Amino acid sequence: MTTNEPARIELTLLGQTLTVRSEADPAYLRSLAAFVEKRVTALQQGGVRDPMKALVLAALEIADDLHRAREEKTRDAGEVEARLGALVELLDRVASDPPRRT
């Protein structure tokens, strides 16, 4: 196996063993699988009995979390850009018309 070739990694999710090929750190992938399993388990404890339905709902919840985080990041970046623009304008005004000392 070369360093660029993806490794075969076994993950267990909902009692099923899945073999995936990835260049990602196996511990990281296992932590992702554990995260998904935790979300599925929470849904099942909340009354969703069908494992496939719980898995799909967990995937939708995780996708929603990701989407909201991306929107927030974009919104925050826009706010930072606007504030920086206002500071640049203020600095330009001060630099072009410095206060007079008496």
N, CA, C and O atoms as CSV, one atom per row, in Angstrom:
chain,resi,resn,atom,element,x,y,z
A,1,MET,N,N,0.854,-1.187,0.000
A,1,MET,CA,C,0.000,0.000,0.000
A,1,MET,C,C,0.891,1.239,0.000
A,1,MET,O,O,1.803,1.343,0.820
A,2,THR,N,N,0.639,2.171,-0.905
A,2,THR,CA,C,1.382,3.424,-0.929
A,2,THR,C,C,0.758,4.388,0.055
A,2,THR,O,O,-0.329,4.142,0.580
A,3,THR,N,N,1.455,5.492,0.304
A,3,THR,CA,C,0.927,6.463,1.263
A,3,THR,C,C,-0.315,7.169,0.737
A,3,THR,O,O,-1.097,7.702,1.525
A,4,ASN,N,N,-0.513,7.184,-0.589
A,4,ASN,CA,C,-1.680,7.862,-1.163
A,4,ASN,C,C,-2.894,6.950,-1.267
A,4,ASN,O,O,-4.005,7.422,-1.505
A,5,GLU,N,N,-2.694,5.659,-1.094
A,5,GLU,CA,C,-3.790,4.716,-1.237
A,5,GLU,C,C,-4.652,4.716,0.025
A,5,GLU,O,O,-4.122,4.632,1.133
A,6,PRO,N,N,-5.971,4.811,-0.132
A,6,PRO,CA,C,-6.842,4.812,1.047
A,6,PRO,C,C,-6.735,3.492,1.814
A,6,PRO,O,O,-6.593,2.426,1.216
A,7,ALA,N,N,-6.802,3.578,3.116
A,7,ALA,CA,C,-6.769,2.392,3.968
A,7,ALA,C,C,-8.172,1.823,4.111
A,7,ALA,O,O,-9.161,2.544,3.986
A,8,ARG,N,N,-8.247,0.531,4.374
A,8,ARG,CA,C,-9.530,-0.117,4.654
A,8,ARG,C,C,-9.750,-0.038,6.160
A,8,ARG,O,O,-8.918,-0.490,6.947
A,9,ILE,N,N,-10.868,0.536,6.544
A,9,ILE,CA,C,-11.164,0.752,7.960
A,9,ILE,C,C,-12.529,0.147,8.263
A,9,ILE,O,O,-13.500,0.392,7.546
A,10,GLU,N,N,-12.595,-0.637,9.319
A,10,GLU,CA,C,-13.864,-1.229,9.733
A,10,GLU,C,C,-14.526,-0.350,10.785
A,10,GLU,O,O,-13.911,0.035,11.780
A,11,LEU,N,N,-15.785,-0.047,10.540
A,11,LEU,CA,C,-16.592,0.739,11.471
A,11,LEU,C,C,-17.813,-0.078,11.849
A,11,LEU,O,O,-18.316,-0.860,11.043
A,12,THR,N,N,-18.284,0.097,13.056
A,12,THR,CA,C,-19.508,-0.573,13.480
A,12,THR,C,C,-20.554,0.490,13.774
A,12,THR,O,O,-20.331,1.419,14.550
A,13,LEU,N,N,-21.708,0.322,13.127
A,13,LEU,CA,C,-22.804,1.269,13.292
A,13,LEU,C,C,-24.104,0.482,13.325
A,13,LEU,O,O,-24.407,-0.266,12.396
A,14,LEU,N,N,-24.862,0.649,14.380
A,14,LEU,CA,C,-26.125,-0.069,14.569
A,14,LEU,C,C,-25.928,-1.581,14.494
A,14,LEU,O,O,-26.763,-2.303,13.950
A,15,GLY,N,N,-24.815,-2.041,15.049
A,15,GLY,CA,C,-24.544,-3.470,15.068
A,15,GLY,C,C,-24.034,-4.034,13.758
A,15,GLY,O,O,-23.763,-5.231,13.663
A,16,GLN,N,N,-23.901,-3.201,12.758
A,16,GLN,CA,C,-23.411,-3.633,11.450
A,16,GLN,C,C,-21.963,-3.197,11.277
A,16,GLN,O,O,-21.599,-2.069,11.610
A,17,THR,N,N,-21.146,-4.097,10.757
A,17,THR,CA,C,-19.762,-3.749,10.479
A,17,THR,C,C,-19.666,-3.279,9.036
A,17,THR,O,O,-20.086,-3.970,8.108
A,18,LEU,N,N,-19.112,-2.109,8.874
A,18,LEU,CA,C,-18.931,-1.520,7.549
A,18,LEU,C,C,-17.445,-1.364,7.293
A,18,LEU,O,O,-16.701,-0.936,8.176
A,19,THR,N,N,-17.009,-1.708,6.095
A,19,THR,CA,C,-15.623,-1.484,5.721
A,19,THR,C,C,-15.604,-0.311,4.757
A,19,THR,O,O,-16.264,-0.336,3.718
A,20,VAL,N,N,-14.851,0.706,5.106
A,20,VAL,CA,C,-14.739,1.888,4.249
A,20,VAL,C,C,-13.284,2.071,3.847
A,20,VAL,O,O,-12.371,1.642,4.552
A,21,ARG,N,N,-13.088,2.705,2.718
A,21,ARG,CA,C,-11.745,3.068,2.275
A,21,ARG,C,C,-11.615,4.568,2.459
A,21,ARG,O,O,-12.436,5.344,1.970
A,22,SER,N,N,-10.577,4.961,3.167
A,22,SER,CA,C,-10.402,6.385,3.431
A,22,SER,C,C,-8.949,6.681,3.758
A,22,SER,O,O,-8.221,5.837,4.282
A,23,GLU,N,N,-8.548,7.901,3.433
A,23,GLU,CA,C,-7.229,8.388,3.819
A,23,GLU,C,C,-7.284,9.060,5.192
A,23,GLU,O,O,-6.255,9.447,5.745
A,24,ALA,N,N,-8.488,9.193,5.730
A,24,ALA,CA,C,-8.661,9.847,7.034
A,24,ALA,C,C,-8.128,8.952,8.149
A,24,ALA,O,O,-8.003,7.737,7.991
A,25,ASP,N,N,-7.824,9.574,9.261
A,25,ASP,CA,C,-7.352,8.862,10.443
A,25,ASP,C,C,-8.443,7.892,10.916
A,25,ASP,O,O,-9.582,8.311,11.125
A,26,PRO,N,N,-8.118,6.614,11.088
A,26,PRO,CA,C,-9.128,5.648,11.532
A,26,PRO,C,C,-9.808,6.041,12.844
A,26,PRO,O,O,-11.011,5.830,13.004
A,27,ALA,N,N,-9.056,6.605,13.774
A,27,ALA,CA,C,-9.663,7.024,15.050
A,27,ALA,C,C,-10.698,8.120,14.814
A,27,ALA,O,O,-11.736,8.147,15.474
A,28,TYR,N,N,-10.419,9.015,13.883
A,28,TYR,CA,C,-11.367,10.082,13.555
A,28,TYR,C,C,-12.645,9.486,12.968
A,28,TYR,O,O,-13.748,9.870,13.358
A,29,LEU,N,N,-12.496,8.554,12.037
A,29,LEU,CA,C,-13.674,7.930,11.429
A,29,LEU,C,C,-14.492,7.168,12.468
A,29,LEU,O,O,-15.722,7.189,12.435
A,30,ARG,N,N,-13.811,6.502,13.381
A,30,ARG,CA,C,-14.531,5.784,14.431
A,30,ARG,C,C,-15.275,6.757,15.349
A,30,ARG,O,O,-16.369,6.457,15.826
A,31,SER,N,N,-14.677,7.917,15.590
A,31,SER,CA,C,-15.368,8.911,16.424
A,31,SER,C,C,-16.600,9.456,15.701
A,31,SER,O,O,-17.612,9.748,16.338
A,32,LEU,N,N,-16.523,9.596,14.381
A,32,LEU,CA,C,-17.701,10.019,13.613
A,32,LEU,C,C,-18.805,8.970,13.702
A,32,LEU,O,O,-19.974,9.302,13.901
A,33,ALA,N,N,-18.427,7.709,13.551
A,33,ALA,CA,C,-19.415,6.630,13.646
A,33,ALA,C,C,-20.049,6.610,15.036
A,33,ALA,O,O,-21.255,6.403,15.164
A,34,ALA,N,N,-19.246,6.824,16.069
A,34,ALA,CA,C,-19.779,6.861,17.437
A,34,ALA,C,C,-20.732,8.038,17.615
A,34,ALA,O,O,-21.745,7.921,18.304
A,35,PHE,N,N,-20.408,9.170,16.995
A,35,PHE,CA,C,-21.272,10.351,17.062
A,35,PHE,C,C,-22.629,10.048,16.430
A,35,PHE,O,O,-23.675,10.358,17.001
A,36,VAL,N,N,-22.598,9.437,15.245
A,36,VAL,CA,C,-23.846,9.087,14.557
A,36,VAL,C,C,-24.637,8.087,15.396
A,36,VAL,O,O,-25.848,8.226,15.566
A,37,GLU,N,N,-23.946,7.086,15.912
A,37,GLU,CA,C,-24.617,6.063,16.731
A,37,GLU,C,C,-25.293,6.696,17.947
A,37,GLU,O,O,-26.399,6.305,18.319
A,38,LYS,N,N,-24.631,7.667,18.560
A,38,LYS,CA,C,-25.207,8.348,19.725
A,38,LYS,C,C,-26.494,9.077,19.342
A,38,LYS,O,O,-27.475,9.041,20.085
A,39,ARG,N,N,-26.491,9.740,18.181
A,39,ARG,CA,C,-27.698,10.445,17.727
A,39,ARG,C,C,-28.824,9.454,17.444
A,39,ARG,O,O,-29.980,9.696,17.792
A,40,VAL,N,N,-28.475,8.339,16.811
A,40,VAL,CA,C,-29.475,7.314,16.510
A,40,VAL,C,C,-30.053,6.749,17.806
A,40,VAL,O,O,-31.267,6.583,17.929
A,41,THR,N,N,-29.193,6.460,18.757
A,41,THR,CA,C,-29.637,5.916,20.045
A,41,THR,C,C,-30.580,6.884,20.752
A,41,THR,O,O,-31.582,6.465,21.331
A,42,ALA,N,N,-30.265,8.171,20.706
A,42,ALA,CA,C,-31.137,9.173,21.332
A,42,ALA,C,C,-32.514,9.168,20.675
A,42,ALA,O,O,-33.530,9.274,21.362
A,43,LEU,N,N,-32.552,9.046,19.355
A,43,LEU,CA,C,-33.841,8.994,18.659
A,43,LEU,C,C,-34.605,7.726,19.031
A,43,LEU,O,O,-35.819,7.762,19.233
A,44,GLN,N,N,-33.892,6.614,19.119
A,44,GLN,CA,C,-34.550,5.362,19.484
A,44,GLN,C,C,-35.096,5.426,20.908
A,44,GLN,O,O,-36.184,4.920,21.184
A,45,GLN,N,N,-34.348,6.043,21.799
A,45,GLN,CA,C,-34.832,6.195,23.173
A,45,GLN,C,C,-36.018,7.147,23.232
A,45,GLN,O,O,-36.824,7.091,24.161
A,46,GLY,N,N,-36.120,8.020,22.235
A,46,GLY,CA,C,-37.246,8.942,22.153
A,46,GLY,C,C,-38.470,8.339,21.488
A,46,GLY,O,O,-39.495,9.007,21.355
A,47,GLY,N,N,-38.376,7.081,21.070
A,47,GLY,CA,C,-39.552,6.416,20.527
A,47,GLY,C,C,-39.452,5.954,19.091
A,47,GLY,O,O,-40.353,5.264,18.614
A,48,VAL,N,N,-38.396,6.305,18.382
A,48,VAL,CA,C,-38.245,5.850,16.998
A,48,VAL,C,C,-37.668,4.435,17.051
A,48,VAL,O,O,-36.503,4.251,17.402
A,49,ARG,N,N,-38.477,3.446,16.706
A,49,ARG,CA,C,-38.065,2.046,16.856
A,49,ARG,C,C,-37.360,1.491,15.617
A,49,ARG,O,O,-36.455,0.667,15.746
A,50,ASP,N,N,-37.749,1.917,14.447
A,50,ASP,CA,C,-37.151,1.393,13.216
A,50,ASP,C,C,-35.726,1.940,13.067
A,50,ASP,O,O,-35.545,3.152,12.951
A,51,PRO,N,N,-34.711,1.064,13.069
A,51,PRO,CA,C,-33.322,1.534,12.991
A,51,PRO,C,C,-33.028,2.371,11.744
A,51,PRO,O,O,-32.294,3.357,11.818
A,52,MET,N,N,-33.596,1.981,10.602
A,52,MET,CA,C,-33.340,2.741,9.376
A,52,MET,C,C,-33.950,4.134,9.469
A,52,MET,O,O,-33.333,5.113,9.050
A,53,LYS,N,N,-35.149,4.223,10.014
A,53,LYS,CA,C,-35.792,5.526,10.186
A,53,LYS,C,C,-34.975,6.383,11.150
A,53,LYS,O,O,-34.782,7.575,10.914
A,54,ALA,N,N,-34.494,5.774,12.238
A,54,ALA,CA,C,-33.671,6.512,13.204
A,54,ALA,C,C,-32.377,6.990,12.550
A,54,ALA,O,O,-31.925,8.105,12.809
A,55,LEU,N,N,-31.783,6.153,11.706
A,55,LEU,CA,C,-30.547,6.531,11.021
A,55,LEU,C,C,-30.786,7.694,10.061
A,55,LEU,O,O,-29.988,8.629,10.003
A,56,VAL,N,N,-31.884,7.634,9.310
A,56,VAL,CA,C,-32.207,8.721,8.374
A,56,VAL,C,C,-32.499,10.009,9.136
A,56,VAL,O,O,-32.034,11.079,8.742
A,57,LEU,N,N,-33.261,9.918,10.217
A,57,LEU,CA,C,-33.557,11.115,11.012
A,57,LEU,C,C,-32.284,11.697,11.627
A,57,LEU,O,O,-32.116,12.916,11.676
A,58,ALA,N,N,-31.391,10.827,12.095
A,58,ALA,CA,C,-30.114,11.301,12.646
A,58,ALA,C,C,-29.304,12.009,11.564
A,58,ALA,O,O,-28.704,13.054,11.815
A,59,ALA,N,N,-29.289,11.438,10.362
A,59,ALA,CA,C,-28.563,12.069,9.254
A,59,ALA,C,C,-29.144,13.443,8.938
A,59,ALA,O,O,-28.401,14.391,8.685
A,60,LEU,N,N,-30.467,13.551,8.951
A,60,LEU,CA,C,-31.107,14.844,8.695
A,60,LEU,C,C,-30.788,15.850,9.797
A,60,LEU,O,O,-30.541,17.021,9.512
A,61,GLU,N,N,-30.790,15.406,11.050
A,61,GLU,CA,C,-30.444,16.304,12.160
A,61,GLU,C,C,-29.002,16.797,12.034
A,61,GLU,O,O,-28.721,17.979,12.233
A,62,ILE,N,N,-28.100,15.883,11.703
A,62,ILE,CA,C,-26.687,16.249,11.566
A,62,ILE,C,C,-26.500,17.201,10.391
A,62,ILE,O,O,-25.743,18.167,10.483
A,63,ALA,N,N,-27.194,16.927,9.283
A,63,ALA,CA,C,-27.117,17.822,8.124
A,63,ALA,C,C,-27.665,19.204,8.473
A,63,ALA,O,O,-27.116,20.219,8.044
A,64,ASP,N,N,-28.746,19.244,9.250
A,64,ASP,CA,C,-29.318,20.517,9.691
A,64,ASP,C,C,-28.322,21.278,10.564
A,64,ASP,O,O,-28.139,22.484,10.395
A,65,ASP,N,N,-27.679,20.576,11.494
A,65,ASP,CA,C,-26.661,21.211,12.342
A,65,ASP,C,C,-25.546,21.817,11.493
A,65,ASP,O,O,-25.129,22.952,11.719
A,66,LEU,N,N,-25.073,21.053,10.522
A,66,LEU,CA,C,-23.999,21.526,9.647
A,66,LEU,C,C,-24.445,22.742,8.841
A,66,LEU,O,O,-23.716,23.728,8.734
A,67,HIS,N,N,-25.644,22.665,8.280
A,67,HIS,CA,C,-26.164,23.770,7.470
A,67,HIS,C,C,-26.294,25.048,8.299
A,67,HIS,O,O,-25.905,26.127,7.853
A,68,ARG,N,N,-26.838,24.920,9.499
A,68,ARG,CA,C,-26.986,26.089,10.370
A,68,ARG,C,C,-25.622,26.665,10.769
A,68,ARG,O,O,-25.453,27.883,10.823
A,69,ALA,N,N,-24.659,25.793,11.046
A,69,ALA,CA,C,-23.316,26.259,11.412
A,69,ALA,C,C,-22.675,27.011,10.252
A,69,ALA,O,O,-22.023,28.035,10.456
A,70,ARG,N,N,-22.859,26.507,9.040
A,70,ARG,CA,C,-22.304,27.196,7.862
A,70,ARG,C,C,-22.971,28.550,7.649
A,70,ARG,O,O,-22.303,29.536,7.338
A,71,GLU,N,N,-24.297,28.594,7.818
A,71,GLU,CA,C,-25.004,29.873,7.681
A,71,GLU,C,C,-24.513,30.877,8.716
A,71,GLU,O,O,-24.301,32.047,8.400
A,72,GLU,N,N,-24.332,30.419,9.952
A,72,GLU,CA,C,-23.858,31.301,11.019
A,72,GLU,C,C,-22.446,31.805,10.717
A,72,GLU,O,O,-22.133,32.974,10.943
A,73,LYS,N,N,-21.612,30.926,10.211
A,73,LYS,CA,C,-20.244,31.318,9.862
A,73,LYS,C,C,-20.263,32.379,8.763
A,73,LYS,O,O,-19.522,33.360,8.831
A,74,THR,N,N,-21.105,32.183,7.758
A,74,THR,CA,C,-21.216,33.154,6.670
A,74,THR,C,C,-21.734,34.485,7.187
A,74,THR,O,O,-21.225,35.543,6.818
A,75,ARG,N,N,-22.747,34.431,8.043
A,75,ARG,CA,C,-23.319,35.650,8.619
A,75,ARG,C,C,-22.270,36.377,9.466
A,75,ARG,O,O,-22.127,37.596,9.370
A,76,ASP,N,N,-21.546,35.632,10.285
A,76,ASP,CA,C,-20.506,36.234,11.122
A,76,ASP,C,C,-19.398,36.849,10.275
A,76,ASP,O,O,-18.891,37.924,10.595
A,77,ALA,N,N,-19.024,36.170,9.202
A,77,ALA,CA,C,-17.980,36.703,8.322
A,77,ALA,C,C,-18.438,38.011,7.684
A,77,ALA,O,O,-17.646,38.942,7.539
A,78,GLY,N,N,-19.710,38.087,7.303
A,78,GLY,CA,C,-20.243,39.320,6.735
A,78,GLY,C,C,-20.242,40.452,7.743
A,78,GLY,O,O,-19.948,41.598,7.403
A,79,GLU,N,N,-20.571,40.128,8.984
A,79,GLU,CA,C,-20.575,41.140,10.038
A,79,GLU,C,C,-19.157,41.644,10.308
A,79,GLU,O,O,-18.944,42.846,10.470
A,80,VAL,N,N,-18.205,40.741,10.355
A,80,VAL,CA,C,-16.803,41.136,10.568
A,80,VAL,C,C,-16.329,42.014,9.417
A,80,VAL,O,O,-15.654,43.020,9.636
A,81,GLU,N,N,-16.681,41.637,8.199
A,81,GLU,CA,C,-16.284,42.428,7.032
A,81,GLU,C,C,-16.876,43.834,7.101
A,81,GLU,O,O,-16.189,44.809,6.796
A,82,ALA,N,N,-18.134,43.948,7.495
A,82,ALA,CA,C,-18.774,45.263,7.603
A,82,ALA,C,C,-18.102,46.110,8.674
A,82,ALA,O,O,-17.872,47.302,8.469
A,83,ARG,N,N,-17.787,45.508,9.807
A,83,ARG,CA,C,-17.125,46.257,10.883
A,83,ARG,C,C,-15.723,46.699,10.467
A,83,ARG,O,O,-15.306,47.820,10.759
A,84,LEU,N,N,-15.006,45.819,9.790
A,84,LEU,CA,C,-13.669,46.199,9.321
A,84,LEU,C,C,-13.752,47.339,8.311
A,84,LEU,O,O,-12.925,48.250,8.319
A,85,GLY,N,N,-14.752,47.279,7.447
A,85,GLY,CA,C,-14.939,48.355,6.483
A,85,GLY,C,C,-15.194,49.682,7.170
A,85,GLY,O,O,-14.653,50.709,6.761
A,86,ALA,N,N,-16.019,49.669,8.216
A,86,ALA,CA,C,-16.304,50.895,8.964
A,86,ALA,C,C,-15.043,51.414,9.651
A,86,ALA,O,O,-14.817,52.623,9.691
A,87,LEU,N,N,-14.226,50.521,10.186
A,87,LEU,CA,C,-12.971,50.939,10.824
A,87,LEU,C,C,-12.000,51.539,9.811
A,87,LEU,O,O,-11.329,52.530,10.097
A,88,VAL,N,N,-11.930,50.938,8.636
A,88,VAL,CA,C,-11.053,51.471,7.585
A,88,VAL,C,C,-11.500,52.874,7.196
A,88,VAL,O,O,-10.670,53.770,7.037
A,89,GLU,N,N,-12.806,53.069,7.043
A,89,GLU,CA,C,-13.320,54.404,6.713
A,89,GLU,C,C,-12.972,55.406,7.803
A,89,GLU,O,O,-12.563,56.529,7.509
A,90,LEU,N,N,-13.131,55.010,9.049
A,90,LEU,CA,C,-12.809,55.888,10.168
A,90,LEU,C,C,-11.320,56.233,10.170
A,90,LEU,O,O,-10.950,57.392,10.359
A,91,LEU,N,N,-10.478,55.242,9.962
A,91,LEU,CA,C,-9.032,55.489,9.915
A,91,LEU,C,C,-8.662,56.391,8.743
A,91,LEU,O,O,-7.800,57.260,8.873
A,92,ASP,N,N,-9.308,56.187,7.608
A,92,ASP,CA,C,-9.052,57.053,6.450
A,92,ASP,C,C,-9.419,58.500,6.756
A,92,ASP,O,O,-8.682,59.418,6.395
A,93,ARG,N,N,-10.561,58.709,7.422
A,93,ARG,CA,C,-10.976,60.075,7.768
A,93,ARG,C,C,-9.984,60.711,8.730
A,93,ARG,O,O,-9.595,61.866,8.559
A,94,VAL,N,N,-9.580,59.956,9.735
A,94,VAL,CA,C,-8.635,60.486,10.723
A,94,VAL,C,C,-7.293,60.781,10.064
A,94,VAL,O,O,-6.665,61.797,10.361
A,95,ALA,N,N,-6.851,59.903,9.175
A,95,ALA,CA,C,-5.555,60.097,8.517
A,95,ALA,C,C,-5.578,61.282,7.561
A,95,ALA,O,O,-4.571,61.973,7.413
A,96,SER,N,N,-6.704,61.525,6.914
A,96,SER,CA,C,-6.767,62.627,5.952
A,96,SER,C,C,-7.028,63.973,6.621
A,96,SER,O,O,-6.728,65.016,6.040
A,97,ASP,N,N,-7.574,63.965,7.814
A,97,ASP,CA,C,-7.861,65.208,8.528
A,97,ASP,C,C,-7.510,65.023,10.003
A,97,ASP,O,O,-8.403,64.915,10.844
A,98,PRO,N,N,-6.214,64.986,10.321
A,98,PRO,CA,C,-5.831,64.756,11.717
A,98,PRO,C,C,-6.293,65.907,12.598
A,98,PRO,O,O,-6.375,67.048,12.142
A,99,PRO,N,N,-6.592,65.615,13.849
A,99,PRO,CA,C,-7.020,66.673,14.765
A,99,PRO,C,C,-5.894,67.686,14.967
A,99,PRO,O,O,-4.717,67.329,15.007
A,100,ARG,N,N,-6.281,68.951,15.093
A,100,ARG,CA,C,-5.291,70.021,15.302
A,100,ARG,C,C,-5.034,70.183,16.781
A,100,ARG,O,O,-5.948,70.133,17.603
A,101,ARG,N,N,-3.781,70.376,17.098
A,101,ARG,CA,C,-3.420,70.591,18.504
A,101,ARG,C,C,-3.240,72.075,18.728
A,101,ARG,O,O,-2.683,72.771,17.880
A,102,THR,N,N,-3.698,72.556,19.847
A,102,THR,CA,C,-3.568,73.991,20.165
A,102,THR,C,C,-2.520,74.236,21.200
A,102,THR,O,O,-2.285,75.383,21.580
